[in-house]
């Protein structure tokens, strides 16, 4: 059971009726533009009221092309289109925000950046991937607990409209699939992009995965045994593919329709999180997902041997 009371210590101190002020760490992902448009542009069809991005720290990773080629352009767009202030240090945003979006595309940067963000004492959303290694993920959780800073990390796929019909105690086996391009700089290779279909599996199945087996060919197939006997399978499609899922039950099979990606549901959850300090996804489940990926990595390195989840 989550302990909520301490989390409320770091909830927003915004004035009643005022928009929550949000800061961004890392301007090297398209998410910063999509999120800022949704929060800041009241004329946008996808406008989410209640929050506004007001400040950002560029960050960036010169050894990741998708970061180095975007960081300056996205920073300029934030300033020119959405009136966001760019600051040279993360600490510069501390007194000016009610919550922080840690958006850096490079998971290797997240531990060091979270250490700085935690000093602000405000709720932090950590975009995917939470970290590039399981060790870093555990350290982020430790620092958050020690600092009494509320945090969560999740894929937007967790709130996909295609998933609720699949959630049922009648499920015996669930199979999900989605794209999983790799980034060589990330030791925990599933964390880079396959986190999306993996999060879909845990959204449907819940926690309780105890043993993982990973088979690698053109695509990856990762099977997990749950402690109650259910089985879940993730098909990682490379380089890209659609998202989807199927639940197998005793007397029926339930399959998802084609999914059209949208961030609206997650952004609404973000506003609620920054207002209350209560994570919409238990931190324990997020850490189990990383333990799952860590076990899958070891299974891969051991030729597909079944591996216990820490």
N, C-alpha and C positions, 0 to 999 in steps of 0.2 A: 504494500500500500504506500502511495506517495505521501510524503509529509508536506502539506501545503503551507502551513503557517510561516516557516522561515522564508519561503519563496516570496511571500507578500512584502517582505522587507525591501525587496529590490524592484517592486512593481512601479509603474509610472507615477510621477508626481505632477503630471500635467493638470492644469486648471480644468474644472468641470466644463464640458462643452467645447474645450479647445482641442485642436488636432494634436495627436501625439507627434512629437518631433523625433525623427529617426535619422541615424547616421549610418553611412555605408563604409565598410572596409573592403577595398578592392574594386577597382572600376574596370576589371578585365573580363567580365562576362556579360552576355546580353541580358541576364536577369536584372542588372542594375537599371537598365533602360526600361524594361517591361514593368518592373515594380514601381519605378519612379513615375512612369506615365499613369499607372493605375492609381497611385496615391495622390499625385500632385495635380493631374489634369482633370478638373471637375467636368470638362466637356467631353471627356473620353467615354465611349460606350461601356467600357469595362471599369469605370471609376469605382474605387473602393473608398468610402468615406471613413474618417476617423484618424487618419495618420498622414504625415507629410515628410518626405525626405528633405532634410535641410542642410546636410553637411556630408562630406565624403573624404576619404583618404585613398589615394590612387593605388598604392601597392604595386603589384605586377611581378612577373617572373620572366627574365630574359631568356631562359632555356626552354620555355614552353611557347611555341609559336602562337597558339591561340590566345595566350596572355599578352605577349610582347606586341602583337600586331593590333591589339584592341584597346589597351589600357588608356592611351592618350586620347584616342577618338571618343571613347565612351565618357571620359572625364569632361571633355569639351562639350559633349552633348548634354550632360547633366547640368553644366553651368548655363549654356545658351538656351536650352529648352525649358529647364525645370527650376532654374534659379538656385541651384545647389552650390554651396560654398566648398571649395577644395582647401584642405588643410595639410600641412607637411608632416604632421605626426598624429597618431591615433589619440594620444592624450589630449590633443587640442579640441576634441569633440565632447569630452566628458561632461562639462557643465552646460552643454547646449542641446543634449538629447535626452529622450525618455526611453529609448531602446536602440539597439545596434543590430544591423544586418551585416554579418561577416560573410561577404560574397566572393572573396578571392577564389578564382577558379582552381588554384593550386592548393591541394590539400596539405602539402608539405609546409605551407606558410601558416596554417591555421593554429597550431599550438602556440607559436610565438605571438601571433596577432591576438589570440584569445587571452593570453596573459596580460597584454596591454588593455584589451577591452574590459577585462574583469575588474580592473582598477577603477573603472567608471561606476561600478556598482549598479548597473542597469541590466535589464534582461537582454540576452543575446540570442539571436537566431543564427545558426551556423549552416550555411547552404552546403549542398553536397559538393565534394565528399567531406564528411566530418573531419577526416584526417587521412593521411596516406599510409599510415601504419596503425595496427591495433594498439601498440604501445603509446603512440601519440593520442589516440582516442581515449585511452584510460587516463592519461595525464590530464587531458582537458576536463574529464569528469571529476578528477580529484581536485583540481584547482577550483572548479566551480563550487564544489561542496565546501572547500575550505574558505572560499570567499563569500559564500552564501549568495551566489549569483545564479539566477534562474536562466536556464538555457534549454534549447532543443534543436535537433537537426532532423530533417526529413525531406523526402522526395515529394514533389507535388503530386506524383502518381498515387500517393496514399489517399488523397481525397478525390480520386477519379470517380466519376459517376458510374462507371462500369463495374465497380467492385462491390458495393453493398449487396446486390442480389446473390453474390457468391459466398457471403459470410453466413455460415450455418454450422451448428453442431453435428449435422448429418453428413458433413463432408468426410470422406474416407481418404481421398487423394486429391490434391490440387496441383495443377500444372500452370505455370505462368511463363511468358516469354517477352523479350524486349531486346533492344540493341545494347551492345557492349563493346564499343571501340576501346582500344587500349592506349595508355599513355606511359611510355617507358620510364618516366621519372617516378612513377608511383609503385612502390614495392608491393602493396596490397592491390593487385591489379583490378580486382572486381570493384573496388571503391570508386574508380574513376567515372564509370558510366553505368555498369551493370547494377549499381546500387538501386536504380529505378525498378527493374523487374523484381529484384530481391525484396525491396520494400513492399511491392505489391503482394508478394507471397506472405510476408509477415502480417500485412494488413488483413488478409483473409484468414490466415491460420492462427494468428496470435503468437505469443511466446511459448517456449517449451521445446525448441529444437535441440537434440542431444547428440546426433551423429551425422556427419556430412561425407558424401562421396562425390568427387568431381572427376568427370571424364572429359578430356580435351581432344578435339579434332578441329575441323573447320569452325564449328561452333562449340561452346562449352555446355555440358549438361551437368547440373549440380543437384543431387538428390539429398534430402534431409529427412531423417526419421525423428518424429516428435515423440515425446515421452509417453503419450497415450496411444502410440501405435500408428497414428496417421502419417502419411507420407506427403512431402511437398517437393516439387521439382521446378527448377529454374532453367529455362533454355535461353542461353545468352547468344544472340545472333550477331555475327560479325560480317562486315563492319557495322551494318545498320539493319533495321527491320521494324515492323510494327510492334505495338504492345498488345497483349491479350492474355486471357486466362480461361481455364476450364476447371470446374469442380465436378468430381465424380462421387456420386452418392449411391446408396443401395438400389434405389428405384428410379434415379434420374441423373441426367448429365446437364449441367448448366454452363453455357459458354457465353463469353462477353461479346457484344457487338464491336465493330471497329471503333477504336478510340481516337477522338479528336483532342489533342493536347490543349489544356487550359490551366491557368494559374489562379483563377478567381477564387476557388474554394480555399486554397492554401493561404492566399492573401487575407481573406476574412479571418482565418485562424490566427494569422500573424497579428492583426489588430487586437484581437481578443487577448492574445498572449502578452503583448506589450502593455495592455491596460491592466492586466491582473497579475502577471508574473507566473501564471500557472501553465506549464507546458501542455500542449494538446496531445503530445506523444510522450509516454513515460520514458525518462532517461534510461531506465533499466532495459526497455525493449530496444532502444537505439544501440545500447552496448551489446545486447545479444546479437543484433544484426552484424555488428563488427566482429564478434566472436565467431559467428557463422562464416563470415568471409575469411577470417584468419584460419579457421579449420579447413575451409575449401582450398586455401593457398597451400597448406601443408599436404592436403590430399593430392593436389596437383603435383607437387614436388616429389611425392612418394609414389608416383605412377598410378594414381587413382585409388589408393588404399583408403578404406573407411576411417574417418578421423573423428574423435570425440570433440565436442564443442566445450571450450573452457567454461 
